[in-house]
Amino acid sequence: MRIEEPLVGLLTNLEVMRVLQERGAGGQMLGSAALPSEKLVYNYLASHSAGVREESAIKEFIALMEPFQLTKLEVFSIINACPTSTVEMYLLVENCDERLQEEQVDQIINLVAMHLQH
């Protein structure tokens, strides 16, 4: 495989899971193009972060993040990690204490719970 344009875009875990599924990682298809490592990653994502989310919930969550002025990388990191505590938010958002008030961090954690966790 040749990389045409490196670092063009970011992917959520759900999008990675869909790519792996297209390669046959999600089933026991004979002649699947998926490598064993891809199947392992697919199974992990399906049972953890990405497998419990709907694309519509992710799109809605991204729209709800706009007022917080987070970078795309930070929003995708939040989507993939589903933080449940302030400590986790500080790890995902650069200079979190300078850019977000404590109430905003709590708001984001609540939005994660409402839109991304099942």
Secondary structure as the mmCIF struct_conf table of DSSP 4:
data_model
#
loop_
_struct_conf.conf_type_id
_struct_conf.id
_struct_conf.beg_label_comp_id
_struct_conf.beg_label_asym_id
_struct_conf.beg_label_seq_id
_struct_conf.end_label_comp_id
_struct_conf.end_label_asym_id
_struct_conf.end_label_seq_id
BEND BEND1 GLU A 4 GLU A 5
TURN_TY1_P TURN_TY1_P1 PRO A 6 LEU A 7
HELX_RH_AL_P HELX_RH_AL_P1 ASN A 13 GLU A 22
TURN_TY1_P TURN_TY1_P2 ARG A 23 GLY A 26
BEND BEND2 GLY A 27 GLY A 27
TURN_TY1_P TURN_TY1_P3 LEU A 30 GLY A 31
HELX_RH_AL_P HELX_RH_AL_P2 PRO A 36 SER A 47
BEND BEND3 HIS A 48 SER A 49
HELX_RH_3T_P HELX_RH_3T_P1 ALA A 50 VAL A 52
HELX_RH_AL_P HELX_RH_AL_P3 GLU A 55 MET A 65
HELX_RH_3T_P HELX_RH_3T_P2 GLU A 66 PHE A 68
TURN_TY1_P TURN_TY1_P4 GLN A 69 GLN A 69
HELX_RH_AL_P HELX_RH_AL_P4 LYS A 72 ALA A 81
BEND BEND4 SER A 85 SER A 85
HELX_RH_AL_P HELX_RH_AL_P5 THR A 86 LEU A 92
BEND BEND5 VAL A 93 VAL A 93
TURN_TY1_P TURN_TY1_P5 GLU A 94 ASN A 95
HELX_RH_AL_P HELX_RH_AL_P6 CYS A 96 ARG A 99
BEND BEND6 LEU A 100 LEU A 100
HELX_RH_AL_P HELX_RH_AL_P7 GLU A 102 HIS A 115
TURN_TY1_P TURN_TY1_P6 LEU A 116 LEU A 116
#
